[in-house]
Amino acid sequence: METAGNSGQHVFSMAPLKVWLRLIAGNGGVPPRYWGKLAKVLAISALMTPLRVAERLRYGPSRMARVAIDEAPLYIHGFGRSGTTHLHNLLAQDPGFGIVSTFQAIAAPMFLIARGRLERLVANGMPAKRPMDNMAVSVELPQEEEIALANTSHLSFVHHLSFPNRAREYQEKYATMRLTSSEMARWRRAYLDVLRKATLASGGRRLVLKSPTNLGRTAELLRLFPDAKFIHIVRNPYVVYRSMTNLYRHVLPICQLEDADPEDVVASMLDSYAAMMRQYMKDRESIPKGHLAEVRFEDLERAPLAELERLYDELGLPGWEQARQPITDYLGTLSGYRKNTYRIDPETIDVVDRNWGFAVEAWGYRPPNGSHSGRTADDK
């Protein structure tokens, strides 16, 4: 999960009050030491109520139901910290694609009517870089549609950032989709509402979407969009593990509304990777031929244009010649970027081998540099 929030504002502050009340009730309340943070969240949510009401009056369910998603989305599949953001940013340079922007995700219940002043306020409150990896942050950059889903409903895995002790429950229900028929119907309505609004904002262009949670939802996404196409990006699991633990160290203090044992947080993350990756490995067999392409992050980083051209070709995506120059220009802006460096020590290797060994074997990885002696690895 990759948030765009900062240390002063919870990334789901603009979610409706009814969403927050349902989350709080479902969690059995919030401990007193977090009441101050919760009060700020609820105050922002309350302040946004007039905008949410105005948007619902103008873009109500009947109007949004008429928004056609003419082209099935292109989904970027991959667990968090596997290079999904980098690939998403690259593909978003293609003028033929629409996106869910960071502003759309954060202000999901009201962004259609609140562009302008609210967008500037959100931009002014954001850091220049993400705290966990120093990647640039901007309201215009593409963002996970899962953030928008969480800002409009309780039906999202990423609410575990607020309530980390329920991470496994959220993962089962909203990542690997163990839902009742009525729950599934509610989830579909909420998810399609996010995509219809993004389609409207993008002028009907095909959406390129990235949310790590989607890795466990492939079968459900195919039920919604039988013609959807998928790019699965995979990265060395030893690096993913270190990068994910770093992410939680930075993001949980911003979002959490309860205490959580750090060891339990890591354990639930290990379980989520295993559950979602196993589900993807099972579900990818049902993806139609020509609708799935896979790429290693390491190859994309080494030869981005060549790998992207291959992906366009394998998926039969139009517009590569139109997209090449904007993508090249964007790559030029990354020349000064410096990745985090992690020490891959014997303990890390042991944890990954015990929990994710099946993925290490399936994707043909080894500890970075082939060493068990604690070499370093880069993050992005």
C-alpha positions in Angstrom: 0.0 0.0 0.0 1.5 3.3 -1.0 -0.1 6.4 0.5 0.1 10.0 -0.5 -0.7 11.4 2.9 1.6 13.4 5.1 2.3 13.4 8.8 -0.4 16.0 9.5 -3.4 14.5 7.7 -4.8 11.0 7.6 -5.1 9.8 4.0 -8.8 8.9 4.5 -9.8 12.1 6.3 -12.2 13.0 3.5 -14.2 9.8 3.7 -17.9 10.3 4.7 -18.7 10.3 8.4 -20.9 7.3 7.9 -17.9 5.3 6.6 -15.8 6.4 9.6 -18.6 5.5 12.1 -19.0 2.1 10.6 -15.2 1.5 10.7 -15.0 2.6 14.3 -18.0 0.5 15.4 -16.6 -2.5 13.6 -13.4 -2.1 15.5 -15.1 -1.8 18.8 -14.1 1.8 19.2 -10.8 3.7 19.3 -8.4 3.7 22.3 -8.4 7.1 24.3 -4.8 7.9 23.3 -5.9 8.1 19.7 -9.0 10.3 20.3 -7.1 13.5 19.4 -6.1 12.1 16.0 -9.6 10.7 15.4 -11.1 14.1 16.3 -9.0 15.7 13.6 -10.1 13.1 11.1 -13.8 13.4 11.9 -13.5 17.2 11.8 -12.1 17.2 8.3 -14.7 14.7 7.3 -17.5 16.8 8.7 -16.2 19.9 7.0 -16.3 18.1 3.6 -20.0 17.1 4.1 -21.4 20.1 2.0 -19.1 19.2 -0.9 -20.0 15.5 -0.7 -23.7 16.4 -0.7 -23.3 18.8 -3.6 -21.5 16.2 -5.7 -24.1 13.6 -5.0 -26.8 16.0 -6.1 -25.0 16.8 -9.3 -23.5 13.4 -10.0 -26.0 11.0 -8.3 -26.3 7.3 -8.8 -28.7 7.6 -11.8 -26.3 9.9 -13.7 -23.2 7.9 -12.9 -25.0 4.6 -13.9 -25.1 6.1 -17.4 -21.3 6.6 -17.6 -20.1 3.8 -19.9 -16.7 2.2 -19.4 -16.3 1.4 -23.1 -12.8 -0.1 -22.9 -11.9 -2.6 -20.1 -9.1 -1.3 -17.9 -5.5 -2.2 -18.1 -4.5 -3.4 -14.7 -1.0 -3.3 -13.2 -0.7 -6.3 -10.9 1.9 -6.6 -8.2 2.4 -6.7 -4.5 3.3 -3.4 -2.8 6.9 -2.3 -3.2 7.3 -4.4 -6.4 7.7 -1.4 -8.7 4.0 -0.9 -9.4 4.2 2.8 -8.9 7.1 3.2 -11.2 5.3 1.2 -14.0 2.1 3.1 -13.3 3.8 6.5 -13.7 5.4 5.3 -16.9 2.2 4.1 -18.5 0.3 7.2 -17.4 2.5 9.2 -19.7 0.6 7.6 -22.6 -2.0 10.2 -23.6 -4.3 7.4 -24.6 -4.8 6.3 -21.0 -6.9 7.8 -18.2 -6.0 7.5 -14.5 -7.2 7.9 -11.0 -5.1 10.8 -9.9 -3.8 11.4 -6.4 -6.3 14.2 -5.9 -9.2 12.1 -7.2 -8.2 9.3 -4.8 -7.9 11.6 -1.7 -11.0 13.6 -2.5 -12.9 10.8 -4.1 -16.4 11.7 -2.7 -16.2 15.3 -4.1 -13.4 15.7 -6.6 -15.7 16.3 -9.7 -17.1 19.5 -8.2 -14.1 20.5 -6.0 -11.3 20.8 -8.5 -9.6 24.1 -8.2 -9.5 25.5 -4.7 -9.7 22.1 -2.9 -7.1 20.6 -5.2 -4.7 23.5 -4.4 -5.3 23.0 -0.7 -4.6 19.3 -0.9 -1.4 20.1 -3.0 -0.2 22.6 -0.5 -0.6 20.1 2.4 1.3 17.3 0.7 5.0 16.7 1.1 7.2 17.0 -2.0 8.3 13.3 -1.6 6.9 10.2 -0.2 8.3 9.5 3.3 9.1 5.8 2.7 11.1 6.1 -0.6 11.6 9.7 -1.6 9.6 9.4 -4.8 7.9 12.6 -6.0 4.3 13.3 -4.8 1.9 15.4 -6.8 -1.9 15.7 -7.0 -1.7 15.1 -10.7 0.3 11.8 -10.5 -1.6 8.5 -10.8 -2.7 6.9 -7.6 -4.3 3.6 -6.5 -8.0 3.4 -7.1 -8.1 1.5 -3.8 -7.4 4.8 -2.0 -10.5 6.2 -3.7 -12.5 3.2 -2.7 -11.4 3.6 0.9 -12.4 7.3 0.8 -15.9 6.4 -0.3 -16.7 3.2 1.5 -15.6 0.8 4.3 -15.1 -2.0 1.7 -11.3 -1.7 1.3 -8.3 -3.6 2.5 -6.3 -0.5 3.1 -8.4 0.5 6.1 -6.1 -1.9 7.9 -3.7 1.1 8.0 -6.1 2.7 10.5 -6.9 -0.6 12.3 -3.8 -2.8 11.8 -5.0 -5.5 14.2 -7.8 -6.3 11.7 -5.4 -6.6 8.7 -6.0 -10.3 8.2 -9.8 -9.9 8.3 -9.6 -7.0 5.8 -7.3 -9.0 3.6 -9.6 -12.0 3.5 -12.6 -10.0 2.7 -11.4 -7.2 0.4 -8.1 -8.6 -1.1 -8.8 -12.3 -1.7 -12.6 -11.5 -1.8 -14.0 -14.0 0.7 -17.4 -12.2 0.7 -21.0 -13.2 0.9 -23.1 -12.5 -2.2 -24.6 -9.4 -0.7 -21.2 -8.1 0.4 -19.8 -8.8 -3.0 -22.7 -6.8 -4.6 -22.0 -3.8 -2.4 -18.3 -4.0 -3.2 -18.9 -4.1 -6.9 -21.2 -1.1 -6.7 -18.7 0.9 -4.7 -15.8 -0.1 -7.0 -17.6 0.6 -10.2 -18.6 4.0 -8.9 -14.9 4.8 -8.4 -14.1 3.7 -12.0 -17.1 5.5 -13.6 -16.1 8.8 -11.9 -12.5 8.3 -13.1 -13.8 7.5 -16.6 -15.9 10.6 -16.7 -12.9 12.8 -15.5 -10.7 11.2 -18.1 -13.0 11.9 -21.0 -13.8 8.3 -21.6 -10.2 7.1 -22.1 -9.2 3.6 -21.1 -8.1 3.5 -17.5 -4.7 2.2 -16.4 -5.1 1.1 -12.8 -2.7 0.1 -10.1 -3.6 -1.2 -6.6 -1.5 -4.0 -5.0 -4.8 -5.3 -3.5 -5.9 -6.2 -7.0 -3.4 -9.0 -7.1 -5.8 -11.2 -5.1 -8.9 -10.1 -7.1 -8.0 -11.2 -10.6 -11.0 -13.5 -10.9 -13.5 -10.9 -9.7 -11.9 -8.2 -12.0 -12.4 -10.6 -14.9 -16.1 -11.0 -14.0 -16.5 -7.3 -14.1 -14.4 -6.8 -17.2 -13.9 -10.0 -19.3 -11.7 -8.0 -21.7 -9.4 -6.5 -19.1 -5.7 -6.7 -19.7 -3.1 -7.3 -17.0 0.6 -6.5 -16.5 2.1 -8.4 -13.6 5.3 -6.9 -12.3 7.4 -9.0 -9.9 10.4 -8.0 -7.9 13.0 -9.8 -5.8 11.0 -10.9 -2.7 14.0 -10.3 -0.4 13.9 -6.6 -1.4 10.1 -6.5 -1.3 10.2 -7.7 2.3 12.7 -5.1 3.5 10.9 -2.3 1.6 7.5 -3.3 3.0 8.7 -3.2 6.6 10.2 0.2 5.9 6.9 1.4 4.4 4.9 0.3 7.5 7.4 2.1 9.8 6.6 5.3 8.0 2.9 5.0 7.1 1.4 3.4 10.2 2.2 6.3 12.6 0.3 8.6 10.2 -2.8 6.4 9.9 -3.2 4.0 12.8 -5.9 4.5 15.4 -4.9 1.7 17.7 -1.7 0.2 19.0 -0.3 -2.7 17.1 2.6 -5.1 17.9 5.3 -4.5 15.2 5.9 -8.2 15.0 2.1 -8.8 14.3 2.2 -6.1 11.6 5.1 -7.8 9.9 3.4 -11.2 10.3 0.2 -10.0 8.7 2.1 -8.5 5.8 3.9 -11.8 5.2 0.5 -13.5 5.2 -1.0 -11.0 2.8 1.8 -11.4 0.3 1.5 -15.2 0.4 -2.3 -15.2 0.2 -2.5 -12.7 -2.7 0.4 -14.2 -4.7 -1.0 -17.7 -4.4 -4.4 -16.4 -5.4 -2.9 -14.7 -8.4 -0.9 -17.8 -9.4 -4.2 -19.7 -9.4 -6.3 -17.0 -11.1 -3.9 -16.1 -13.9 -4.8 -19.4 -15.6 -8.2 -18.0 -16.3 -6.9 -14.8 -18.0 -7.5 -15.1 -21.8 -4.4 -15.6 -24.0 -3.0 -12.2 -25.0 -4.5 -10.4 -22.0 -1.6 -11.0 -19.6 2.0 -9.9 -19.8 4.6 -10.2 -17.0 7.8 -8.2 -16.3 10.5 -8.2 -13.7 11.1 -4.8 -12.0 14.8 -5.3 -12.5 14.4 -5.7 -16.3 12.1 -2.7 -16.4 14.6 -0.6 -14.5 17.5 -1.7 -16.7 15.8 -1.3 -20.1 12.5 0.6 -19.6 11.7 1.5 -23.2 12.5 -2.0 -24.6 10.4 -3.7 -21.9 7.5 -1.3 -22.3 7.5 -1.8 -26.1 7.5 -5.6 -25.5 4.5 -5.2 -23.1 2.5 -3.1 -25.6 3.3 -5.7 -28.3 2.3 -8.8 -26.2 -0.9 -7.2 -25.1 -1.8 -5.7 -28.4 -2.0 -2.2 -26.9 -2.2 0.6 -29.4 -0.3 3.9 -29.3 3.3 2.9 -28.5 4.7 5.3 -31.0 2.6 8.1 -29.5 3.6 7.1 -26.0 7.3 6.7 -26.5 8.4 10.3 -26.4 6.4 11.3 -23.3 7.7 8.2 -21.5 11.2 9.1 -22.6 10.8 12.6 -21.3 9.5 11.3 -18.0 12.4 9.0 -17.6 14.7 12.0 -18.0 13.1 13.6 -14.9 14.2 10.6 -12.8 17.9 11.0 -13.4 18.6 12.4 -10.0 16.5 9.9 -8.1 18.3 7.9 -5.4 16.8 4.7 -4.1 16.8 3.5 -0.5 19.5 0.9 0.2 18.7 -2.1 2.4 20.9 -4.7 4.1 19.7 -8.2 3.1 20.9 -10.0 6.2 20.7 -13.8 7.1 17.6 -13.1 9.2 15.8 -11.5 6.2 16.7 -14.4 4.0 15.4 -16.9 6.5 12.1 -15.1 7.0 11.5 -14.8 3.2 12.5 -18.3 2.5 10.1 -19.7 5.2 7.2 -17.5 4.2 7.6 -16.7 0.5 9.9 -19.5 -0.7 7.2 -20.6 -3.2 7.4 -17.2 -4.9 11.2 -17.0 -4.8 11.2 -20.4 -6.6 8.4 -19.5 -9.0 10.0 -16.3 -10.2 13.5 -17.6 -10.2 15.0 -15.2 -7.6 18.0 -15.5 -5.3 19.1 -13.2 -2.5 20.7 -10.0 -4.0 24.1 -10.7 -5.4 23.6 -14.4 -4.6 25.0 -13.8 -1.1 23.8 -14.8 2.4 26.4 -12.5 4.0 24.2 -9.4 4.3 24.8 -7.5 1.0 22.8 -4.4 0.3 19.9 -3.9 -2.2 18.3 -0.9 -3.7 14.7 0.2 -3.3 12.4 2.2 -5.6 
